[in-house]
Amino acid sequence: MGCLMIVGLWCAYLDCNLRPAIRQAVDVLNYEASLPILPSNMPVPMYYVPRANTYAFSLQACYTATISERG
């Protein structure tokens, strides 16, 4: 179970350049390769929230297009 958890964390790493190839992950799961050493600190994800007026504008455009299509 520990092997599966480590490989799962390895595959879900935020920096895609540090994720393993599928072959590497399968080799570890089949005990054909050693477990990777994961960093003790994971990078913090950054989320960007759209500005409120941009979101409202896109909703209005979507609503207007739907109404005009239905006639």
Secondary structure, 3 states (H helix, E strand, C coil): CHHHHHHHHHHCCCCHHHCCCHHHHHHHHCCCCCCCCCCCCCCCCCCCCCCHHHHHHHHHHHHHHHHHHHC
